[in-house]
Amino acid sequence: MNGALEHSDQPDPDAIKMFVGQIPRSWSEKELKELFEPYGAVYQINILRDRSQNPPQSKAELIQRQSCQTL
């Protein structure tokens, strides 16, 4: 660990931030988390809703705690 403190509430330094497109507009963070958690613990989800598109579209940024679980 090289003297570093391990904080379980933070992702690994090599955690992957993913962009997820074309998610259903009706989905919340809960549904998205349930979809990705089988592949590893989810640290953060940010759903982006674009109302200017016709029809309106939703996208998300998602960070999983450890990159190796995502691959």
mmCIF file of the N, C-alpha and C atoms, coordinates in Angstrom:
data_MODEL
# 
_entry.id   MODEL 
# 
loop_
_atom_site.group_PDB 
_atom_site.id 
_atom_site.type_symbol 
_atom_site.label_atom_id 
_atom_site.label_alt_id 
_atom_site.label_comp_id 
_atom_site.label_asym_id 
_atom_site.label_entity_id 
_atom_site.label_seq_id 
_atom_site.pdbx_PDB_ins_code 
_atom_site.Cartn_x 
_atom_site.Cartn_y 
_atom_site.Cartn_z 
_atom_site.occupancy 
_atom_site.B_iso_or_equiv 
_atom_site.pdbx_formal_charge 
_atom_site.auth_seq_id 
_atom_site.auth_comp_id 
_atom_site.auth_asym_id 
_atom_site.auth_atom_id 
_atom_site.pdbx_PDB_model_num 
ATOM 1   N N  . MET A 1 1  ? 0.815   -1.203 0.000   1.00 0.00 ? 1  MET A N  1 
ATOM 2   C CA . MET A 1 1  ? 0.000   0.000  0.000   1.00 0.00 ? 1  MET A CA 1 
ATOM 3   C C  . MET A 1 1  ? 0.853   1.258  0.000   1.00 0.00 ? 1  MET A C  1 
ATOM 4   N N  . ASN A 1 2  ? 2.122   1.162  0.181   1.00 0.00 ? 2  ASN A N  1 
ATOM 5   C CA . ASN A 1 2  ? 3.026   2.317  0.156   1.00 0.00 ? 2  ASN A CA 1 
ATOM 6   C C  . ASN A 1 2  ? 2.638   3.412  1.147   1.00 0.00 ? 2  ASN A C  1 
ATOM 7   N N  . GLY A 1 3  ? 2.095   3.033  2.281   1.00 0.00 ? 3  GLY A N  1 
ATOM 8   C CA . GLY A 1 3  ? 1.754   4.004  3.308   1.00 0.00 ? 3  GLY A CA 1 
ATOM 9   C C  . GLY A 1 3  ? 0.451   4.743  3.080   1.00 0.00 ? 3  GLY A C  1 
ATOM 10  N N  . ALA A 1 4  ? -0.237  4.472  1.992   1.00 0.00 ? 4  ALA A N  1 
ATOM 11  C CA . ALA A 1 4  ? -1.497  5.165  1.718   1.00 0.00 ? 4  ALA A CA 1 
ATOM 12  C C  . ALA A 1 4  ? -2.611  4.544  2.549   1.00 0.00 ? 4  ALA A C  1 
ATOM 13  N N  . LEU A 1 5  ? -3.546  5.369  2.959   1.00 0.00 ? 5  LEU A N  1 
ATOM 14  C CA . LEU A 1 5  ? -4.705  4.880  3.687   1.00 0.00 ? 5  LEU A CA 1 
ATOM 15  C C  . LEU A 1 5  ? -5.737  4.385  2.697   1.00 0.00 ? 5  LEU A C  1 
ATOM 16  N N  . GLU A 1 6  ? -6.349  3.257  2.989   1.00 0.00 ? 6  GLU A N  1 
ATOM 17  C CA . GLU A 1 6  ? -7.385  2.729  2.109   1.00 0.00 ? 6  GLU A CA 1 
ATOM 18  C C  . GLU A 1 6  ? -8.732  3.267  2.573   1.00 0.00 ? 6  GLU A C  1 
ATOM 19  N N  . HIS A 1 7  ? -9.450  3.916  1.662   1.00 0.00 ? 7  HIS A N  1 
ATOM 20  C CA . HIS A 1 7  ? -10.776 4.456  1.968   1.00 0.00 ? 7  HIS A CA 1 
ATOM 21  C C  . HIS A 1 7  ? -11.799 3.684  1.157   1.00 0.00 ? 7  HIS A C  1 
ATOM 22  N N  . SER A 1 8  ? -12.643 2.908  1.828   1.00 0.00 ? 8  SER A N  1 
ATOM 23  C CA . SER A 1 8  ? -13.607 2.075  1.124   1.00 0.00 ? 8  SER A CA 1 
ATOM 24  C C  . SER A 1 8  ? -14.697 2.891  0.448   1.00 0.00 ? 8  SER A C  1 
ATOM 25  N N  . ASP A 1 9  ? -14.840 4.178  0.793   1.00 0.00 ? 9  ASP A N  1 
ATOM 26  C CA . ASP A 1 9  ? -15.869 4.996  0.168   1.00 0.00 ? 9  ASP A CA 1 
ATOM 27  C C  . ASP A 1 9  ? -15.381 5.682  -1.107  1.00 0.00 ? 9  ASP A C  1 
ATOM 28  N N  . GLN A 1 10 ? -14.157 5.381  -1.537  1.00 0.00 ? 10 GLN A N  1 
ATOM 29  C CA . GLN A 1 10 ? -13.578 5.964  -2.752  1.00 0.00 ? 10 GLN A CA 1 
ATOM 30  C C  . GLN A 1 10 ? -13.288 4.856  -3.753  1.00 0.00 ? 10 GLN A C  1 
ATOM 31  N N  . PRO A 1 11 ? -13.395 5.152  -5.071  1.00 0.00 ? 11 PRO A N  1 
ATOM 32  C CA . PRO A 1 11 ? -13.043 4.129  -6.061  1.00 0.00 ? 11 PRO A CA 1 
ATOM 33  C C  . PRO A 1 11 ? -11.543 3.926  -6.129  1.00 0.00 ? 11 PRO A C  1 
ATOM 34  N N  . ASP A 1 12 ? -11.114 2.818  -6.737  1.00 0.00 ? 12 ASP A N  1 
ATOM 35  C CA . ASP A 1 12 ? -9.690  2.581  -6.966  1.00 0.00 ? 12 ASP A CA 1 
ATOM 36  C C  . ASP A 1 12 ? -9.130  3.689  -7.858  1.00 0.00 ? 12 ASP A C  1 
ATOM 37  N N  . PRO A 1 13 ? -7.845  3.975  -7.750  1.00 0.00 ? 13 PRO A N  1 
ATOM 38  C CA . PRO A 1 13 ? -7.240  4.993  -8.623  1.00 0.00 ? 13 PRO A CA 1 
ATOM 39  C C  . PRO A 1 13 ? -7.379  4.665  -10.111 1.00 0.00 ? 13 PRO A C  1 
ATOM 40  N N  . ASP A 1 14 ? -7.487  3.380  -10.453 1.00 0.00 ? 14 ASP A N  1 
ATOM 41  C CA . ASP A 1 14 ? -7.637  2.995  -11.859 1.00 0.00 ? 14 ASP A CA 1 
ATOM 42  C C  . ASP A 1 14 ? -9.086  2.665  -12.229 1.00 0.00 ? 14 ASP A C  1 
ATOM 43  N N  . ALA A 1 15 ? -10.042 3.162  -11.456 1.00 0.00 ? 15 ALA A N  1 
ATOM 44  C CA . ALA A 1 15 ? -11.458 2.920  -11.743 1.00 0.00 ? 15 ALA A CA 1 
ATOM 45  C C  . ALA A 1 15 ? -11.814 3.482  -13.114 1.00 0.00 ? 15 ALA A C  1 
ATOM 46  N N  . ILE A 1 16 ? -12.792 2.857  -13.750 1.00 0.00 ? 16 ILE A N  1 
ATOM 47  C CA . ILE A 1 16 ? -13.200 3.258  -15.096 1.00 0.00 ? 16 ILE A CA 1 
ATOM 48  C C  . ILE A 1 16 ? -14.463 4.104  -15.032 1.00 0.00 ? 16 ILE A C  1 
ATOM 49  N N  . LYS A 1 17 ? -14.425 5.218  -15.762 1.00 0.00 ? 17 LYS A N  1 
ATOM 50  C CA . LYS A 1 17 ? -15.606 6.055  -15.939 1.00 0.00 ? 17 LYS A CA 1 
ATOM 51  C C  . LYS A 1 17 ? -16.173 5.732  -17.309 1.00 0.00 ? 17 LYS A C  1 
ATOM 52  N N  . MET A 1 18 ? -17.403 5.248  -17.346 1.00 0.00 ? 18 MET A N  1 
ATOM 53  C CA . MET A 1 18 ? -18.026 4.829  -18.596 1.00 0.00 ? 18 MET A CA 1 
ATOM 54  C C  . MET A 1 18 ? -19.128 5.794  -18.997 1.00 0.00 ? 18 MET A C  1 
ATOM 55  N N  . PHE A 1 19 ? -19.307 5.938  -20.298 1.00 0.00 ? 19 PHE A N  1 
ATOM 56  C CA . PHE A 1 19 ? -20.419 6.689  -20.849 1.00 0.00 ? 19 PHE A CA 1 
ATOM 57  C C  . PHE A 1 19 ? -21.405 5.674  -21.400 1.00 0.00 ? 19 PHE A C  1 
ATOM 58  N N  . VAL A 1 20 ? -22.662 5.756  -20.967 1.00 0.00 ? 20 VAL A N  1 
ATOM 59  C CA . VAL A 1 20 ? -23.696 4.809  -21.385 1.00 0.00 ? 20 VAL A CA 1 
ATOM 60  C C  . VAL A 1 20 ? -24.758 5.597  -22.137 1.00 0.00 ? 20 VAL A C  1 
ATOM 61  N N  . GLY A 1 21 ? -24.980 5.263  -23.393 1.00 0.00 ? 21 GLY A N  1 
ATOM 62  C CA . GLY A 1 21 ? -25.951 5.981  -24.202 1.00 0.00 ? 21 GLY A CA 1 
ATOM 63  C C  . GLY A 1 21 ? -27.239 5.198  -24.384 1.00 0.00 ? 21 GLY A C  1 
ATOM 64  N N  . GLN A 1 22 ? -28.260 5.901  -24.829 1.00 0.00 ? 22 GLN A N  1 
ATOM 65  C CA . GLN A 1 22 ? -29.544 5.303  -25.195 1.00 0.00 ? 22 GLN A CA 1 
ATOM 66  C C  . GLN A 1 22 ? -30.222 4.552  -24.057 1.00 0.00 ? 22 GLN A C  1 
ATOM 67  N N  . ILE A 1 23 ? -30.154 5.091  -22.835 1.00 0.00 ? 23 ILE A N  1 
ATOM 68  C CA . ILE A 1 23 ? -30.886 4.452  -21.739 1.00 0.00 ? 23 ILE A CA 1 
ATOM 69  C C  . ILE A 1 23 ? -32.328 4.962  -21.777 1.00 0.00 ? 23 ILE A C  1 
ATOM 70  N N  . PRO A 1 24 ? -33.284 4.153  -21.342 1.00 0.00 ? 24 PRO A N  1 
ATOM 71  C CA . PRO A 1 24 ? -34.678 4.603  -21.340 1.00 0.00 ? 24 PRO A CA 1 
ATOM 72  C C  . PRO A 1 24 ? -34.846 5.854  -20.473 1.00 0.00 ? 24 PRO A C  1 
ATOM 73  N N  . ARG A 1 25 ? -35.625 6.802  -20.959 1.00 0.00 ? 25 ARG A N  1 
ATOM 74  C CA . ARG A 1 25 ? -35.857 8.047  -20.213 1.00 0.00 ? 25 ARG A CA 1 
ATOM 75  C C  . ARG A 1 25 ? -36.499 7.795  -18.856 1.00 0.00 ? 25 ARG A C  1 
ATOM 76  N N  . SER A 1 26 ? -37.240 6.716  -18.756 1.00 0.00 ? 26 SER A N  1 
ATOM 77  C CA . SER A 1 26 ? -37.951 6.425  -17.505 1.00 0.00 ? 26 SER A CA 1 
ATOM 78  C C  . SER A 1 26 ? -37.038 5.860  -16.419 1.00 0.00 ? 26 SER A C  1 
ATOM 79  N N  . TRP A 1 27 ? -35.807 5.468  -16.774 1.00 0.00 ? 27 TRP A N  1 
ATOM 80  C CA . TRP A 1 27 ? -34.905 4.855  -15.796 1.00 0.00 ? 27 TRP A CA 1 
ATOM 81  C C  . TRP A 1 27 ? -34.360 5.886  -14.819 1.00 0.00 ? 27 TRP A C  1 
ATOM 82  N N  . SER A 1 28 ? -34.184 5.425  -13.592 1.00 0.00 ? 28 SER A N  1 
ATOM 83  C CA . SER A 1 28 ? -33.534 6.235  -12.555 1.00 0.00 ? 28 SER A CA 1 
ATOM 84  C C  . SER A 1 28 ? -32.149 5.638  -12.288 1.00 0.00 ? 28 SER A C  1 
ATOM 85  N N  . GLU A 1 29 ? -31.435 6.257  -11.362 1.00 0.00 ? 29 GLU A N  1 
ATOM 86  C CA . GLU A 1 29 ? -30.127 5.739  -10.967 1.00 0.00 ? 29 GLU A CA 1 
ATOM 87  C C  . GLU A 1 29 ? -30.250 4.307  -10.448 1.00 0.00 ? 29 GLU A C  1 
ATOM 88  N N  . LYS A 1 30 ? -31.367 4.003  -9.805  1.00 0.00 ? 30 LYS A N  1 
ATOM 89  C CA . LYS A 1 30 ? -31.573 2.681  -9.221  1.00 0.00 ? 30 LYS A CA 1 
ATOM 90  C C  . LYS A 1 30 ? -31.562 1.589  -10.294 1.00 0.00 ? 30 LYS A C  1 
ATOM 91  N N  . GLU A 1 31 ? -32.315 1.802  -11.383 1.00 0.00 ? 31 GLU A N  1 
ATOM 92  C CA . GLU A 1 31 ? -32.362 0.795  -12.442 1.00 0.00 ? 31 GLU A CA 1 
ATOM 93  C C  . GLU A 1 31 ? -31.004 0.634  -13.127 1.00 0.00 ? 31 GLU A C  1 
ATOM 94  N N  . LEU A 1 32 ? -30.311 1.730  -13.345 1.00 0.00 ? 32 LEU A N  1 
ATOM 95  C CA . LEU A 1 32 ? -29.003 1.673  -13.985 1.00 0.00 ? 32 LEU A CA 1 
ATOM 96  C C  . LEU A 1 32 ? -27.986 0.955  -13.086 1.00 0.00 ? 32 LEU A C  1 
ATOM 97  N N  . LYS A 1 33 ? -28.058 1.238  -11.789 1.00 0.00 ? 33 LYS A N  1 
ATOM 98  C CA . LYS A 1 33 ? -27.163 0.577  -10.836 1.00 0.00 ? 33 LYS A CA 1 
ATOM 99  C C  . LYS A 1 33 ? -27.425 -0.935 -10.803 1.00 0.00 ? 33 LYS A C  1 
ATOM 100 N N  . GLU A 1 34 ? -28.700 -1.331 -10.831 1.00 0.00 ? 34 GLU A N  1 
ATOM 101 C CA . GLU A 1 34 ? -29.045 -2.750 -10.828 1.00 0.00 ? 34 GLU A CA 1 
ATOM 102 C C  . GLU A 1 34 ? -28.524 -3.453 -12.077 1.00 0.00 ? 34 GLU A C  1 
ATOM 103 N N  . LEU A 1 35 ? -28.469 -2.754 -13.204 1.00 0.00 ? 35 LEU A N  1 
ATOM 104 C CA . LEU A 1 35 ? -27.963 -3.334 -14.447 1.00 0.00 ? 35 LEU A CA 1 
ATOM 105 C C  . LEU A 1 35 ? -26.457 -3.570 -14.394 1.00 0.00 ? 35 LEU A C  1 
ATOM 106 N N  . PHE A 1 36 ? -25.703 -2.656 -13.776 1.00 0.00 ? 36 PHE A N  1 
ATOM 107 C CA . PHE A 1 36 ? -24.240 -2.743 -13.791 1.00 0.00 ? 36 PHE A CA 1 
ATOM 108 C C  . PHE A 1 36 ? -23.628 -3.401 -12.555 1.00 0.00 ? 36 PHE A C  1 
ATOM 109 N N  . GLU A 1 37 ? -24.333 -3.490 -11.452 1.00 0.00 ? 37 GLU A N  1 
ATOM 110 C CA . GLU A 1 37 ? -23.750 -4.060 -10.232 1.00 0.00 ? 37 GLU A CA 1 
ATOM 111 C C  . GLU A 1 37 ? -23.320 -5.515 -10.343 1.00 0.00 ? 37 GLU A C  1 
ATOM 112 N N  . PRO A 1 38 ? -23.932 -6.350 -11.194 1.00 0.00 ? 38 PRO A N  1 
ATOM 113 C CA . PRO A 1 38 ? -23.410 -7.714 -11.317 1.00 0.00 ? 38 PRO A CA 1 
ATOM 114 C C  . PRO A 1 38 ? -21.953 -7.757 -11.799 1.00 0.00 ? 38 PRO A C  1 
ATOM 115 N N  . TYR A 1 39 ? -21.473 -6.674 -12.401 1.00 0.00 ? 39 TYR A N  1 
ATOM 116 C CA . TYR A 1 39 ? -20.106 -6.611 -12.922 1.00 0.00 ? 39 TYR A CA 1 
ATOM 117 C C  . TYR A 1 39 ? -19.141 -5.925 -11.961 1.00 0.00 ? 39 TYR A C  1 
ATOM 118 N N  . GLY A 1 40 ? -19.640 -5.406 -10.845 1.00 0.00 ? 40 GLY A N  1 
ATOM 119 C CA . GLY A 1 40 ? -18.798 -4.759 -9.849  1.00 0.00 ? 40 GLY A CA 1 
ATOM 120 C C  . GLY A 1 40 ? -19.540 -3.623 -9.169  1.00 0.00 ? 40 GLY A C  1 
ATOM 121 N N  . ALA A 1 41 ? -19.068 -3.256 -7.999  1.00 0.00 ? 41 ALA A N  1 
ATOM 122 C CA . ALA A 1 41 ? -19.715 -2.198 -7.219  1.00 0.00 ? 41 ALA A CA 1 
ATOM 123 C C  . ALA A 1 41 ? -19.687 -0.868 -7.972  1.00 0.00 ? 41 ALA A C  1 
ATOM 124 N N  . VAL A 1 42 ? -20.825 -0.185 -7.987  1.00 0.00 ? 42 VAL A N  1 
ATOM 125 C CA . VAL A 1 42 ? -20.947 1.109  -8.658  1.00 0.00 ? 42 VAL A CA 1 
ATOM 126 C C  . VAL A 1 42 ? -20.653 2.206  -7.646  1.00 0.00 ? 42 VAL A C  1 
ATOM 127 N N  . TYR A 1 43 ? -19.764 3.117  -8.006  1.00 0.00 ? 43 TYR A N  1 
ATOM 128 C CA . TYR A 1 43 ? -19.387 4.218  -7.122  1.00 0.00 ? 43 TYR A CA 1 
ATOM 129 C C  . TYR A 1 43 ? -20.257 5.443  -7.366  1.00 0.00 ? 43 TYR A C  1 
ATOM 130 N N  . GLN A 1 44 ? -20.499 5.795  -8.624  1.00 0.00 ? 44 GLN A N  1 
ATOM 131 C CA . GLN A 1 44 ? -21.227 7.025  -8.918  1.00 0.00 ? 44 GLN A CA 1 
ATOM 132 C C  . GLN A 1 44 ? -21.986 6.882  -10.231 1.00 0.00 ? 44 GLN A C  1 
ATOM 133 N N  . ILE A 1 45 ? -23.194 7.467  -10.285 1.00 0.00 ? 45 ILE A N  1 
ATOM 134 C CA . ILE A 1 45 ? -24.000 7.508  -11.504 1.00 0.00 ? 45 ILE A CA 1 
ATOM 135 C C  . ILE A 1 45 ? -24.495 8.931  -11.689 1.00 0.00 ? 45 ILE A C  1 
ATOM 136 N N  . ASN A 1 46 ? -24.389 9.425  -12.922 1.00 0.00 ? 46 ASN A N  1 
ATOM 137 C CA . ASN A 1 46 ? -24.897 10.747 -13.259 1.00 0.00 ? 46 ASN A CA 1 
ATOM 138 C C  . ASN A 1 46 ? -25.712 10.607 -14.542 1.00 0.00 ? 46 ASN A C  1 
ATOM 139 N N  . ILE A 1 47 ? -27.044 10.735 -14.447 1.00 0.00 ? 47 ILE A N  1 
ATOM 140 C CA . ILE A 1 47 ? -27.901 10.620 -15.625 1.00 0.00 ? 47 ILE A CA 1 
ATOM 141 C C  . ILE A 1 47 ? -28.060 12.001 -16.253 1.00 0.00 ? 47 ILE A C  1 
ATOM 142 N N  . LEU A 1 48 ? -27.816 12.060 -17.561 1.00 0.00 ? 48 LEU A N  1 
ATOM 143 C CA . LEU A 1 48 ? -27.913 13.302 -18.325 1.00 0.00 ? 48 LEU A CA 1 
ATOM 144 C C  . LEU A 1 48 ? -29.144 13.218 -19.219 1.00 0.00 ? 48 LEU A C  1 
ATOM 145 N N  . ARG A 1 49 ? -30.053 14.149 -19.078 1.00 0.00 ? 49 ARG A N  1 
ATOM 146 C CA . ARG A 1 49 ? -31.277 14.142 -19.879 1.00 0.00 ? 49 ARG A CA 1 
ATOM 147 C C  . ARG A 1 49 ? -31.237 15.309 -20.858 1.00 0.00 ? 49 ARG A C  1 
ATOM 148 N N  . ASP A 1 50 ? -31.374 14.992 -22.148 1.00 0.00 ? 50 ASP A N  1 
ATOM 149 C CA . ASP A 1 50 ? -31.333 16.011 -23.195 1.00 0.00 ? 50 ASP A CA 1 
ATOM 150 C C  . ASP A 1 50 ? -32.741 16.204 -23.745 1.00 0.00 ? 50 ASP A C  1 
ATOM 151 N N  . ARG A 1 51 ? -33.416 17.241 -23.258 1.00 0.00 ? 51 ARG A N  1 
ATOM 152 C CA . ARG A 1 51 ? -34.785 17.499 -23.662 1.00 0.00 ? 51 ARG A CA 1 
ATOM 153 C C  . ARG A 1 51 ? -34.872 18.193 -25.027 1.00 0.00 ? 51 ARG A C  1 
ATOM 154 N N  . SER A 1 52 ? -33.739 18.679 -25.542 1.00 0.00 ? 52 SER A N  1 
ATOM 155 C CA . SER A 1 52 ? -33.760 19.389 -26.821 1.00 0.00 ? 52 SER A CA 1 
ATOM 156 C C  . SER A 1 52 ? -33.850 18.435 -28.009 1.00 0.00 ? 52 SER A C  1 
ATOM 157 N N  . GLN A 1 53 ? -33.538 17.156 -27.818 1.00 0.00 ? 53 GLN A N  1 
ATOM 158 C CA . GLN A 1 53 ? -33.628 16.163 -28.887 1.00 0.00 ? 53 GLN A CA 1 
ATOM 159 C C  . GLN A 1 53 ? -35.079 15.742 -29.074 1.00 0.00 ? 53 GLN A C  1 
ATOM 160 N N  . ASN A 1 54 ? -35.421 15.321 -30.288 1.00 0.00 ? 54 ASN A N  1 
ATOM 161 C CA . ASN A 1 54 ? -36.771 14.843 -30.546 1.00 0.00 ? 54 ASN A CA 1 
ATOM 162 C C  . ASN A 1 54 ? -36.678 13.421 -31.085 1.00 0.00 ? 54 ASN A C  1 
ATOM 163 N N  . PRO A 1 55 ? -37.051 12.382 -30.357 1.00 0.00 ? 55 PRO A N  1 
ATOM 164 C CA . PRO A 1 55 ? -37.573 12.420 -28.997 1.00 0.00 ? 55 PRO A CA 1 
ATOM 165 C C  . PRO A 1 55 ? -36.451 12.671 -27.977 1.00 0.00 ? 55 PRO A C  1 
ATOM 166 N N  . PRO A 1 56 ? -36.827 13.130 -26.784 1.00 0.00 ? 56 PRO A N  1 
ATOM 167 C CA . PRO A 1 56 ? -35.804 13.387 -25.757 1.00 0.00 ? 56 PRO A CA 1 
ATOM 168 C C  . PRO A 1 56 ? -34.974 12.136 -25.472 1.00 0.00 ? 56 PRO A C  1 
ATOM 169 N N  . GLN A 1 57 ? -33.681 12.325 -25.240 1.00 0.00 ? 57 GLN A N  1 
ATOM 170 C CA . GLN A 1 57 ? -32.764 11.209 -25.010 1.00 0.00 ? 57 GLN A CA 1 
ATOM 171 C C  . GLN A 1 57 ? -32.154 11.284 -23.619 1.00 0.00 ? 57 GLN A C  1 
ATOM 172 N N  . SER A 1 58 ? -31.754 10.124 -23.118 1.00 0.00 ? 58 SER A N  1 
ATOM 173 C CA . SER A 1 58 ? -31.054 10.047 -21.837 1.00 0.00 ? 58 SER A CA 1 
ATOM 174 C C  . SER A 1 58 ? -29.745 9.315  -22.019 1.00 0.00 ? 58 SER A C  1 
ATOM 175 N N  . LYS A 1 59 ? -28.723 9.795  -21.314 1.00 0.00 ? 59 LYS A N  1 
ATOM 176 C CA . LYS A 1 59 ? -27.392 9.187  -21.307 1.00 0.00 ? 59 LYS A CA 1 
ATOM 177 C C  . LYS A 1 59 ? -26.934 9.166  -19.852 1.00 0.00 ? 59 LYS A C  1 
ATOM 178 N N  . ALA A 1 60 ? -25.866 8.457  -19.576 1.00 0.00 ? 60 ALA A N  1 
ATOM 179 C CA . ALA A 1 60 ? -25.368 8.417  -18.204 1.00 0.00 ? 60 ALA A CA 1 
ATOM 180 C C  . ALA A 1 60 ? -23.856 8.275  -18.185 1.00 0.00 ? 60 ALA A C  1 
ATOM 181 N N  . GLU A 1 61 ? -23.257 8.807  -17.127 1.00 0.00 ? 61 GLU A N  1 
ATOM 182 C CA . GLU A 1 61 ? -21.854 8.569  -16.796 1.00 0.00 ? 61 GLU A CA 1 
ATOM 183 C C  . GLU A 1 61 ? -21.869 7.687  -15.559 1.00 0.00 ? 61 GLU A C  1 
ATOM 184 N N  . LEU A 1 62 ? -21.054 6.654  -15.563 1.00 0.00 ? 62 LEU A N  1 
ATOM 185 C CA . LEU A 1 62 ? -21.059 5.689  -14.483 1.00 0.00 ? 62 LEU A CA 1 
ATOM 186 C C  . LEU A 1 62 ? -19.622 5.362  -14.108 1.00 0.00 ? 62 LEU A C  1 
ATOM 187 N N  . ILE A 1 63 ? -19.323 5.350  -12.813 1.00 0.00 ? 63 ILE A N  1 
ATOM 188 C CA . ILE A 1 63 ? -17.987 4.980  -12.328 1.00 0.00 ? 63 ILE A CA 1 
ATOM 189 C C  . ILE A 1 63 ? -18.120 3.737  -11.466 1.00 0.00 ? 63 ILE A C  1 
ATOM 190 N N  . GLN A 1 64 ? -17.368 2.680  -11.837 1.00 0.00 ? 64 GLN A N  1 
ATOM 191 C CA . GLN A 1 64 ? -17.325 1.491  -11.007 1.00 0.00 ? 64 GLN A CA 1 
ATOM 192 C C  . GLN A 1 64 ? -16.075 1.549  -10.145 1.00 0.00 ? 64 GLN A C  1 
ATOM 193 N N  . ARG A 1 65 ? -16.149 0.970  -8.949  1.00 0.00 ? 65 ARG A N  1 
ATOM 194 C CA . ARG A 1 65 ? -15.071 1.067  -7.974  1.00 0.00 ? 65 ARG A CA 1 
ATOM 195 C C  . ARG A 1 65 ? -13.763 0.480  -8.479  1.00 0.00 ? 65 ARG A C  1 
ATOM 196 N N  . GLN A 1 66 ? -13.785 -0.625 -9.212  1.00 0.00 ? 66 GLN A N  1 
ATOM 197 C CA . GLN A 1 66 ? -12.548 -1.272 -9.660  1.00 0.00 ? 66 GLN A CA 1 
ATOM 198 C C  . GLN A 1 66 ? -12.643 -1.571 -11.148 1.00 0.00 ? 66 GLN A C  1 
ATOM 199 N N  . SER A 1 67 ? -11.624 -1.193 -11.890 1.00 0.00 ? 67 SER A N  1 
ATOM 200 C CA . SER A 1 67 ? -11.647 -1.403 -13.335 1.00 0.00 ? 67 SER A CA 1 
ATOM 201 C C  . SER A 1 67 ? -11.635 -2.867 -13.720 1.00 0.00 ? 67 SER A C  1 
ATOM 202 N N  . CYS A 1 68 ? -10.943 -3.698 -12.978 1.00 0.00 ? 68 CYS A N  1 
ATOM 203 C CA . CYS A 1 68 ? -10.836 -5.109 -13.369 1.00 0.00 ? 68 CYS A CA 1 
ATOM 204 C C  . CYS A 1 68 ? -12.186 -5.805 -13.322 1.00 0.00 ? 68 CYS A C  1 
ATOM 205 N N  . GLN A 1 69 ? -13.114 -5.345 -12.511 1.00 0.00 ? 69 GLN A N  1 
ATOM 206 C CA . GLN A 1 69 ? -14.441 -5.947 -12.459 1.00 0.00 ? 69 GLN A CA 1 
ATOM 207 C C  . GLN A 1 69 ? -15.258 -5.575 -13.684 1.00 0.00 ? 69 GLN A C  1 
ATOM 208 N N  . THR A 1 70 ? -14.947 -4.479 -14.320 1.00 0.00 ? 70 THR A N  1 
ATOM 209 C CA . THR A 1 70 ? -15.701 -3.999 -15.468 1.00 0.00 ? 70 THR A CA 1 
ATOM 210 C C  . THR A 1 70 ? -15.328 -4.772 -16.728 1.00 0.00 ? 70 THR A C  1 
ATOM 211 N N  . LEU A 1 71 ? -14.072 -5.181 -16.826 1.00 0.00 ? 71 LEU A N  1 
ATOM 212 C CA . LEU A 1 71 ? -13.592 -5.820 -18.065 1.00 0.00 ? 71 LEU A CA 1 
ATOM 213 C C  . LEU A 1 71 ? -14.077 -7.217 -18.229 1.00 0.00 ? 71 LEU A C  1 
# 
